[in-house]
């Protein structure tokens, strides 16, 4: 059976609303690195595992392969600009973006509704992406509403 056309594939998956996160890690040279991700999925409760999918041509792919730990920063509705910044090509994605280092020295963005701290548990090649499995080791939540991605654009939850 032939593959579905890429534009149809995007339309089909565009009907599935996802949360928006920025995955951060420390690059081998010690500088913070990050990229927007909306492929975050819960994998297992015991042990606590999540997955994210990263394009093998992305700069962050190399960083995640070389880093033992990473953080998933769950964006709030007012953080669309941050999502766009970390999804695009910027010399310094962190310039002007508030963040701090947690007790493990990992980058946690300011103003998020939560963050998930992970150890790299496993990786799997999947087409032009790699599935990174992370074992959740900690994190925190805050009050706020999530930034969502739906049908090719950003949206938020309705109060209705």
C-alpha positions in Angstrom: 0.0 0.0 0.0 1.5 3.4 -0.9 2.3 6.1 1.7 -0.2 8.9 2.3 0.8 12.2 0.7 2.8 14.5 3.1 0.3 17.3 2.8 -2.6 14.9 3.6 -0.5 13.5 6.5 -0.2 17.0 8.0 -3.9 17.7 7.6 -4.9 14.4 9.2 -2.6 14.9 12.2 -3.5 18.6 12.4 -6.9 17.6 13.7 -5.2 16.2 16.8 -4.6 19.0 19.3 -1.3 18.8 21.2 0.4 20.7 24.0 3.5 22.7 23.2 6.8 22.2 25.0 10.3 23.4 24.7 12.9 20.7 25.3 16.1 22.0 26.8 19.5 20.4 27.5 23.0 21.5 28.0 25.1 21.2 24.8 28.5 19.5 25.0 30.2 22.9 25.2 28.1 23.7 28.2 25.7 26.3 26.6 22.0 25.9 26.9 20.2 24.4 23.9 16.5 24.1 23.2 13.8 23.5 20.6 10.0 23.5 20.4 8.4 20.0 20.5 4.7 19.0 20.3 5.3 15.2 20.1 5.5 14.7 23.8 3.8 11.4 24.9 3.4 9.5 28.1 4.9 6.0 27.5 4.9 4.1 30.8 3.9 4.6 34.5 6.3 2.1 35.9 9.0 3.1 35.2 7.8 6.7 34.5 8.7 7.2 30.8 7.9 9.8 28.2 8.9 10.2 24.6 9.6 13.0 22.2 10.4 12.8 18.5 13.2 14.9 17.1 14.2 15.4 13.4 17.6 13.9 12.8 18.7 17.1 10.9 17.8 19.3 13.9 20.7 20.8 15.9 18.9 19.6 19.1 19.2 16.0 17.8 23.0 16.0 18.3 22.6 17.7 21.7 20.1 15.1 23.0 22.3 12.2 21.8 25.2 13.6 23.8 23.3 14.7 26.9 22.2 12.3 29.6 19.5 14.7 30.9 16.9 17.0 29.4 13.9 19.1 30.5 10.5 19.4 28.9 9.2 23.0 29.6 5.3 23.0 29.2 4.3 26.4 27.7 1.5 28.6 28.9 -1.0 30.3 26.6 1.0 33.6 26.7 4.2 31.9 25.5 3.5 31.5 21.8 6.4 33.8 21.0 8.7 31.5 22.9 7.4 28.5 21.0 8.0 30.3 17.7 11.5 31.4 18.8 12.6 27.9 19.7 11.0 26.4 16.5 12.8 28.8 14.2 16.4 29.5 13.2 17.9 31.9 15.7 21.5 32.5 16.6 20.7 32.7 20.3 17.3 31.3 21.1 17.8 32.1 24.8 18.6 35.8 24.3 15.9 37.8 26.1 14.2 34.6 27.4 13.9 34.2 31.1 15.2 31.0 32.5 17.1 29.5 35.4 19.2 26.4 36.2 17.6 23.8 38.4 19.5 22.0 41.2 21.0 19.7 38.5 22.2 22.6 36.3 19.4 22.0 33.7 17.7 24.9 31.9 14.1 25.6 33.1 12.2 28.4 31.3 10.4 31.0 33.4 6.6 31.4 33.3 5.8 27.9 32.2 3.0 25.8 33.6 5.2 22.9 34.4 8.5 21.2 33.7 9.5 17.5 33.4 13.1 16.5 34.3 14.3 13.4 32.4 17.3 11.1 32.1 17.8 9.7 28.6 16.5 6.1 28.8 16.6 4.9 25.2 16.5 6.0 21.6 14.9 4.5 18.5 15.3 5.5 14.9 11.9 6.1 13.2 12.1 7.4 9.6 13.8 10.8 9.5 13.3 11.3 13.3 14.6 9.7 16.5 12.3 8.8 19.3 14.0 9.8 22.6 12.6 8.0 25.6 13.1 9.8 28.9 12.8 8.5 32.4 11.1 11.1 34.5 13.2 12.0 37.5 11.4 15.1 38.7 9.7 18.3 37.8 7.1 20.8 39.0 3.8 22.3 38.1 2.4 25.8 38.2 -1.0 27.5 37.8 -1.9 28.4 34.2 -3.4 27.3 31.0 -1.6 25.3 28.3 -0.5 26.6 24.9 -2.0 24.2 22.3 -1.2 23.5 18.6 -4.1 22.6 16.4 -4.7 22.7 12.6 -1.4 24.4 11.9 -1.8 27.2 14.4 -1.7 28.0 18.1 -4.9 28.0 20.2 -6.0 27.7 23.8 -8.6 26.0 25.9 -12.0 27.6 26.0 -13.8 28.2 29.3 -17.0 26.7 27.8 
